Amino acid sequence: MITEEQLIAIKDAYWNNMKNDEDLSAIYDALYDFIYSDIDYKDFEKLVSDNELIKKVFYSLPQYIIGKGISWGFSDTEVKDEIYIHIRDNKDLYKK
């Protein structure tokens, strides 16, 4: 098992070298479906346009999702499903 400091370093390295936002589209989709579905999608796009909310969610993902995402890509169906389930099951955390 890696330490929390190592996990943060891995997340930093991925986040700072990510090629495009499509890598994390599952986070956008799950946030909209479970947290922000009551607002217009254009308003949601404005809310996440600076990526700070997406970054907070990315950094809160558990180690096993980060590991799968780095290994298989965050656009992999299984990884997207894991992200979706994680956000759905923790929606109260993300509503804050």
C-alpha positions as CSV (number, residue, x, y, z in Angstrom):
1,M,0.0,0.0,0.0
2,I,1.3,3.4,-0.8
3,T,1.3,6.3,1.7
4,E,-1.1,9.2,1.5
5,E,1.8,11.5,0.5
6,Q,2.8,9.2,-2.4
7,L,-0.9,9.1,-3.6
8,I,-1.0,12.9,-3.6
9,A,2.2,13.0,-5.6
10,I,0.7,10.6,-8.1
11,K,-2.5,12.6,-8.4
12,D,-0.4,15.8,-8.8
13,A,1.7,14.2,-11.5
14,Y,-1.4,13.0,-13.4
15,W,-3.4,16.3,-13.0
16,N,-0.4,18.5,-14.0
17,N,0.3,16.4,-17.1
18,M,-3.3,15.6,-18.3
19,K,-3.7,16.2,-22.0
20,N,-7.3,17.2,-22.0
21,D,-10.5,17.3,-19.9
22,E,-12.0,14.4,-21.8
23,D,-9.8,12.2,-19.6
24,L,-12.1,13.1,-16.7
25,S,-15.4,13.3,-18.5
26,A,-16.9,10.7,-16.1
27,I,-16.5,13.1,-13.3
28,Y,-18.3,15.8,-15.2
29,D,-21.1,13.4,-16.1
30,A,-21.5,11.9,-12.6
31,L,-21.5,15.3,-11.0
32,Y,-24.2,16.6,-13.3
33,D,-26.3,13.4,-13.0
34,F,-26.2,13.1,-9.2
35,I,-25.5,16.6,-7.9
36,Y,-26.4,19.3,-10.4
37,S,-29.2,17.8,-12.4
38,D,-31.6,20.4,-11.2
39,I,-29.7,23.2,-13.1
40,D,-29.4,23.9,-16.8
41,Y,-26.4,22.2,-18.3
42,K,-25.1,25.5,-19.6
43,D,-25.0,26.8,-16.0
44,F,-23.3,23.6,-15.0
45,E,-20.6,24.1,-17.6
46,K,-20.0,27.6,-16.2
47,L,-19.7,26.1,-12.7
48,V,-17.0,23.7,-13.7
49,S,-15.3,25.8,-16.4
50,D,-12.3,26.7,-14.1
51,N,-11.8,22.9,-13.3
52,E,-11.5,23.6,-9.6
53,L,-14.5,21.5,-8.7
54,I,-13.4,18.7,-11.1
55,K,-9.9,18.9,-9.5
56,K,-11.4,18.5,-6.0
57,V,-13.4,15.5,-7.0
58,F,-10.4,14.0,-8.8
59,Y,-8.2,14.4,-5.7
60,S,-10.9,12.8,-3.5
61,L,-11.0,9.6,-5.6
62,P,-9.8,6.5,-3.8
63,Q,-6.5,4.9,-4.6
64,Y,-8.1,2.0,-6.4
65,I,-9.8,4.3,-8.9
66,I,-6.7,6.4,-9.4
67,G,-4.7,3.2,-10.0
68,K,-7.2,1.8,-12.6
69,G,-7.4,5.2,-14.2
70,I,-3.7,5.5,-14.7
71,S,-3.3,1.9,-15.8
72,W,-6.3,1.7,-18.2
73,G,-7.1,5.4,-18.8
74,F,-9.8,7.4,-17.2
75,S,-11.9,7.1,-20.3
76,D,-12.0,3.3,-19.9
77,T,-15.6,2.0,-19.4
78,E,-14.8,0.2,-16.1
79,V,-13.0,3.2,-14.7
80,K,-15.8,5.5,-15.7
81,D,-18.2,3.1,-14.0
82,E,-16.1,3.2,-10.8
83,I,-16.1,7.0,-10.8
84,Y,-19.8,7.1,-11.4
85,I,-20.5,4.7,-8.5
86,H,-18.1,6.5,-6.2
87,I,-19.8,9.9,-6.8
88,R,-23.3,8.4,-6.6
89,D,-22.5,6.8,-3.3
90,N,-20.8,9.9,-1.9
91,K,-23.1,12.6,-3.3
92,D,-23.6,14.2,0.1
93,L,-19.9,14.8,0.3
94,Y,-19.9,16.5,-3.1
95,K,-22.9,18.6,-2.5
96,K,-20.9,20.8,-0.1
